[in-house]
Amino acid sequence: MSKTEYGAQQMDSYEGQPGYGEKIEVLEAEKHHNDLSTGNGETGGLQRNLQARHLTMISLGGTIGTGLFLASGSSIATAGPGYALIAYGLIGTMVYCFMSSLGEMTTYLPITGSINAYGTRFVDPAFGFMLGWVYWFSWSITLAAELVAAGLIISYWIPPEQCPSWVWAVVFIVVLTSLNLTTVKAYGETEYWLSLIKVLAVFVFIIVGFLYIGGAVGKGFIEADGTVARQPGADVFNMGPFHGGFAGLASIFLNAGFSFQGAELVGIAAGETKNPRKNVPRAIRQVFWRILLFYILTITIIGVCIPYDDPALSNDDGDIQSSPFTRVFIRAGIKIGGDIMNAVILVAILSAGNSGLYASSRALHTLSKEGSAPKFFSYVNRWGVPIYCVLATSLVGCLAFIVSLPQVGQGQAYDWLLSLSSTTGFIAWVGIAVNHIRFRMAYKAQGRNIKDLPFISHLYPFGPIYTLLVCLIILLGQGYTAFSPFSIKAFLSAYITLPFVVLLYIGKKFWSKTKILKLVDIDLDTGRSFIDMTMNADDSASQAEKKTPWWKKIVNILA
């Protein structure tokens, strides 16, 4: 089937969609405003009900979690605060690069399940197939991990002897599934408030940290061994800013990358966002600065307040009392620091589970619309929710959770599942970079003007190339410790994901006989008239926003 025939077939499949040459009135645009196009131009049945504030918090909430609240301390203990700042700073710049790439594509064609949909449309159907299933699997297993973590967190207050952890897992999966079965707006609103709690917790930590550093609180804190703690400041930071050498830097470089995973949720949610042409770029710009502010500033505060060789900072057992946030609260004289951070981390777990269930269900829905998953997964209810995708993801998450129970294989099978999914976030980022390169190349090959794009990534081609290099270094270098001395178990744990990904791609190519699309044959038009129509309805609002006072714009960025 040629590109022209394919586009005509998909456009005809949408009842009531105006043709390219028809005059579109504003009232008609508003009438169709909440309809959603999928990657092939068909109506997906999903609805554009997420607002700008939802989109910003969805991306922000996906990156502020246990990686910041717990793992940041171990990063400082491993390599010192200096190396930690370098690692998180470098990963932060890479995140901005691929977010800029994603923003250019999603504003041009905001579709649900964008990561795998763009792979199918701009690269190769087998590439999109691989990205879709890998991304779905990653978030499904992550959902199970959050269920495990939820039981551990609640055991801080209620011991497992009084109430088994699986009871809390059942409660959480029912709550999360119910939220995702209602409307996308309910998901967005829930994620907004959960993420807001996490953001406020970080702000409180920053304020308490500055007060502690300034000497307003926490004077004369007594350590566990009876000695008086060092006063926070440059002396504490300079005790070991660059500790552990290259091996230490490399290890926390990997940890920093995992901590930022989830930022790409903006692309997944863009297809269900009102006026994505305006809201997606704004969310991307704000999220980058907020993440950089939170991570860089909090790590600096921790490095100034707590010596890198503090035994509790490494937090090998994941104890809430050993969280660097909790340690700063306690040193500042806030005795209930453990309870506060335990509650915040529980919120972070719920937020991650909520986002994971949403992202994976949309990826599965897109696979179904493309014919790469059973057709019934493309069904959506009257509220625009792919209910079978949500239920299937919840079921897989529950099965993985059951495997993790001590009574079932002592959790060893679950460890392998986690190893299989641990690097898929980086593979998704590689997919974004490759998709953007192919999109730009096709756009130029077809004689189009880059200035006509609604949002231009000025980092191209450096941005996607930089993303590719960093992600490949992380994917290939994550298991370096398995070689000295060589450990087959550690080697397989680190690299078992890669052959699984290759198998998905090559298997699809041979089964469906797909080919890498020629640049001139890449479809950049199907569904564009529909997208342009819906955007025209919001142009007047965009013009009014340009008159917003400068001080309100600053508040919007920081708030």
JOFEN-V970185 format. One record per residue. SS is DSSP state (A for helix, B for strand, O for the rest). PHI is phi in degrees with one decimal (none if undefined). OMEGA is omega as a letter, one per 20 degrees, with the letter a starting at -180 (* if undefined). Layout:
# JOFEN-V970185
ss=<SS	SS>
phi=<PHI	PHI>
omega=<OMEGA	OMEGA>
This chain:
# JOFEN-V970185
ss=<O	O	A	A	A	A	A	A	A	A	A	A	O	O	O	O	O	O	O	O	O	O	O	O	O	A	A	A	A	A	A	O	O	O	O	O	B	O	O	O	O	O	B	O	O	O	O	O	O	B	O	A	A	A	A	A	A	A	A	A	A	A	A	O	O	A	A	A	A	O	A	A	A	A	A	A	A	A	A	A	A	A	A	A	A	A	A	A	A	A	A	A	A	A	A	A	A	A	A	A	A	A	A	A	A	A	A	A	O	O	O	O	O	A	A	A	A	A	A	A	A	A	A	O	A	A	A	A	A	A	A	A	A	A	A	A	A	A	A	A	A	A	A	A	A	A	A	A	A	A	A	A	A	A	O	O	O	O	O	O	O	O	O	O	A	A	A	A	A	A	A	A	A	A	A	A	A	A	A	A	A	O	O	A	A	A	A	A	A	A	A	A	A	A	A	A	A	A	A	A	A	A	A	A	A	A	A	A	A	A	A	A	A	O	O	O	O	O	O	O	O	B	O	O	O	O	O	B	O	O	O	O	O	A	A	A	A	O	O	O	O	O	O	O	A	A	A	A	A	A	A	A	A	A	A	A	A	A	A	O	O	O	O	O	A	A	A	A	A	A	A	A	B	O	O	A	A	A	A	A	A	A	A	A	A	A	A	A	A	A	A	A	A	A	A	A	A	A	A	A	A	A	A	A	A	O	O	O	O	O	O	O	O	O	O	O	O	O	O	A	A	A	O	A	A	A	A	A	A	A	A	O	O	O	O	O	A	A	A	A	A	A	A	A	A	A	A	A	A	A	A	A	A	A	A	A	A	A	A	A	A	A	A	A	A	A	A	A	A	O	O	O	O	O	A	A	A	A	O	O	O	O	O	O	O	O	A	A	A	A	A	A	A	A	A	A	A	A	A	A	A	A	A	A	O	O	O	O	A	A	A	A	A	A	A	A	A	A	A	A	A	O	O	A	A	A	A	A	A	A	A	A	A	A	A	A	A	A	A	A	A	A	A	A	A	O	O	O	O	A	A	A	O	O	O	O	O	O	O	O	O	A	A	A	A	A	A	A	A	A	A	A	A	A	A	A	A	O	O	A	A	A	B	O	O	B	O	A	A	A	A	A	A	A	A	A	A	A	A	A	A	A	A	A	A	A	A	A	A	A	A	A	O	O	O	O	O	O	A	A	A	O	O	O	O	O	O	A	A	A	A	A	A	A	A	A	O	O	A	A	A	A	A	A	A	O	O	O	O	A	A	A	A	A	A	A	A	A	O>
phi=<none	-74.5	-63.5	-65.7	-64.5	-61.6	-64.0	-64.2	-63.1	-69.9	-68.4	-67.3	-74.2	-99.5	-68.8	86.4	-79.2	-64.8	-77.3	-64.5	-90.2	-77.0	-79.7	-108.6	-84.7	-62.4	-64.8	-67.2	-63.3	-65.5	-62.2	-99.3	-57.8	-92.5	-75.2	-132.8	-91.7	-94.6	-62.4	-100.2	93.4	-80.2	-73.8	-86.4	84.6	-75.9	-129.2	-88.3	-119.1	-85.3	-95.7	-60.2	-65.8	-64.2	-62.6	-63.4	-71.8	-62.5	-71.6	-65.0	-65.8	-71.8	-112.2	-107.1	-154.1	-63.8	-62.0	-87.5	-73.8	-118.0	-74.0	-61.5	-65.6	-66.9	-63.9	-67.0	-65.6	-77.7	-126.3	88.1	-64.1	-64.6	-64.2	-62.4	-63.5	-63.8	-63.8	-68.3	-66.1	-64.0	-65.4	-61.1	-67.5	-66.5	-60.7	-63.4	-62.1	-75.7	-68.4	-65.6	-62.8	-64.2	-62.7	-63.5	-74.0	-73.1	-76.6	-72.9	-144.5	-75.5	-131.5	-71.7	59.7	-60.2	-60.4	-78.4	-65.7	-67.2	-61.4	-66.4	-85.0	-104.9	-117.4	-165.6	-53.5	-68.9	-66.3	-65.4	-58.9	-64.0	-61.2	-63.4	-70.8	-65.1	-66.9	-63.6	-62.6	-58.7	-72.7	-65.2	-70.3	-61.7	-58.3	-63.5	-62.3	-67.7	-65.4	-63.4	-64.4	-60.4	-63.4	-66.2	-66.4	-69.5	-63.9	-61.3	-100.1	-120.0	-59.1	-58.6	-63.9	-84.7	-150.9	-57.1	-65.4	-67.0	-64.4	-68.3	-62.7	-63.4	-59.9	-67.9	-67.9	-66.9	-63.1	-64.7	-65.6	-62.4	-62.0	-79.7	-92.0	-83.6	-137.7	-66.2	-67.9	-64.7	-60.2	-61.9	-67.7	-61.6	-65.8	-61.1	-74.3	-63.0	-66.8	-63.2	-62.5	-64.2	-63.9	-63.2	-61.9	-67.2	-62.0	-62.0	-60.3	-62.0	-64.1	-62.2	-61.8	-65.5	-64.1	-68.0	-64.8	-76.3	86.4	-73.3	-137.5	77.4	-71.3	70.9	-66.0	-98.1	-71.8	-63.9	-86.9	91.7	-86.8	-80.1	-67.9	-61.6	-72.3	-64.3	153.0	-62.9	-62.6	-67.3	-62.0	-83.6	-63.0	-168.3	-64.5	-125.5	-112.2	91.0	66.6	-63.2	-62.0	-65.0	-62.8	-62.2	-66.9	-78.7	-61.2	-67.3	-61.0	-62.3	-62.5	-63.9	-65.4	-87.8	-65.0	116.9	-62.3	-72.0	-60.2	-57.3	-67.7	-66.7	-83.0	-59.0	-68.8	-118.7	-109.8	-68.2	46.8	-62.3	-61.2	-95.1	-80.0	-65.2	-59.6	-64.8	-64.5	-64.5	-63.3	-68.8	-62.7	-58.7	-66.9	-67.4	-63.3	-61.1	-63.8	-65.0	-69.1	-66.2	-69.0	-67.2	-66.1	-62.4	-62.8	-61.5	-65.5	-83.5	-91.6	-123.2	-59.7	-62.7	-93.6	-62.3	-56.7	-75.7	-69.3	-65.6	51.0	-64.1	-99.8	69.6	-67.8	-61.8	-62.4	-94.6	-58.4	-58.9	-64.5	-62.7	-61.7	-67.6	-60.2	-65.5	-63.1	-82.4	94.3	-94.2	-68.0	-91.0	-57.3	-62.7	-65.6	-62.3	-69.8	-62.6	-66.1	-65.9	-66.3	-62.4	-63.0	-61.6	-66.3	-61.2	-64.6	-64.3	-64.3	-62.7	-67.6	-63.3	-66.4	-65.6	-62.6	-68.1	-66.7	-71.6	-63.5	-66.2	-61.7	-64.8	-58.9	-66.5	-64.4	-87.1	84.2	-100.3	-145.9	-48.8	-63.6	-65.7	-70.1	-82.9	-69.3	-127.6	-82.7	-69.1	-91.6	77.7	-111.8	-76.4	-63.0	-67.1	-67.1	-64.4	-66.6	-64.8	-65.7	-62.1	-64.5	-63.5	-60.7	-66.5	-63.3	-65.9	-66.1	-61.2	-62.7	-77.3	-66.2	-58.0	-72.6	-118.1	68.1	55.8	75.0	-67.1	-62.6	-67.1	-60.4	-68.8	-62.1	-63.7	-63.6	-66.5	-100.8	-65.1	-100.2	-69.5	-62.2	-68.4	-65.4	-62.8	-65.8	-59.8	-60.9	-61.9	-63.4	-63.5	-58.4	-67.2	-59.9	-66.7	-62.1	-65.4	-63.1	-67.7	-61.2	-75.0	-63.5	-91.1	74.1	-92.4	-92.6	-59.3	-65.2	-81.2	-67.0	-65.7	-142.4	-108.8	-83.6	-76.4	-86.3	-70.0	-91.8	-61.2	-56.0	-65.4	-66.4	-62.1	-61.8	-60.3	-63.5	-63.7	-65.0	-67.1	-62.1	-68.1	-63.2	-85.3	-99.5	-65.0	-105.4	-62.6	-70.2	-74.8	-98.5	-141.8	-77.2	-68.4	-130.4	-64.0	-66.7	-67.0	-64.2	-66.2	-61.8	-82.1	-117.7	-66.9	-66.1	-62.9	-64.8	-63.1	-66.6	-62.2	-62.4	-60.7	-68.0	-67.5	-60.2	-65.9	-63.3	-72.6	-69.0	-101.4	55.4	-81.8	-133.3	-65.8	-67.3	-71.3	-58.8	-73.9	-98.0	-66.3	-82.3	-106.7	-115.1	-57.3	89.2	-67.7	-62.5	-66.1	-63.1	-61.2	-62.1	-69.0	-72.6	-60.9	-66.8	-107.7	-63.5	-63.4	-65.4	-66.5	-65.5	-66.6	-67.3	-63.1	-88.8	-62.7	-57.5	-62.2	-70.6	-70.8	-64.8	-65.1	-62.2	-63.7	-70.9	-84.5	-80.9>
omega=<a	a	a	r	a	a	r	a	a	r	r	a	r	a	r	a	a	r	a	a	a	r	a	r	a	a	r	r	r	a	a	a	a	r	a	r	r	a	a	r	r	r	a	a	r	a	r	a	r	r	a	a	r	a	a	a	r	r	a	a	a	a	r	a	a	r	r	a	a	a	a	r	r	r	r	a	a	a	a	a	r	r	r	r	r	a	a	r	r	r	r	r	r	r	r	a	a	r	r	r	a	r	r	a	a	r	r	a	a	a	r	a	a	a	r	r	r	r	r	a	a	a	a	r	r	r	r	r	a	a	a	a	r	a	r	a	a	a	r	r	r	r	r	r	r	r	r	a	a	r	r	a	a	r	r	r	a	a	r	r	r	r	a	a	a	r	r	r	r	r	a	a	r	r	a	r	r	r	a	r	a	r	r	r	r	r	a	a	r	a	r	a	r	r	r	r	r	r	r	r	r	r	r	r	a	r	r	r	r	r	r	r	a	r	a	a	r	a	r	r	a	r	a	a	r	r	r	a	r	r	a	r	a	a	r	a	a	r	r	a	a	a	r	r	a	a	r	r	a	a	a	r	r	r	r	r	r	a	a	a	a	r	a	r	r	a	r	a	a	a	r	a	r	r	a	a	r	a	a	r	r	r	a	a	a	a	a	a	r	r	a	r	a	a	a	a	a	r	r	r	r	a	r	a	a	r	a	a	r	a	a	a	a	r	a	a	r	a	a	r	a	r	r	r	r	a	r	r	a	r	r	r	r	a	a	a	r	r	a	a	r	r	a	r	r	r	r	r	r	a	r	r	r	r	a	r	r	a	a	r	r	r	r	r	r	r	r	r	r	a	a	r	r	a	a	r	r	a	r	a	a	r	r	a	r	a	a	r	r	a	r	r	r	a	r	r	r	r	r	r	r	r	a	a	a	a	a	r	r	r	a	r	r	r	r	r	r	r	a	a	a	a	a	r	r	r	r	r	r	r	r	a	r	r	a	r	r	r	a	a	r	a	r	a	a	r	a	a	a	a	r	r	r	r	a	r	a	r	r	j	a	a	a	r	r	r	r	a	a	a	r	r	a	a	a	a	a	a	a	a	a	a	a	i	a	r	a	a	r	r	r	r	a	a	a	r	a	r	r	r	r	r	r	a	a	r	r	a	a	a	a	r	r	r	r	a	r	a	a	a	r	a	r	a	a	a	a	r	r	r	r	a	a	a	a	a	a	a	a	r	r	r	r	a	a	a	r	r	a	a	r	r	r	r	a	r	a	a	*>
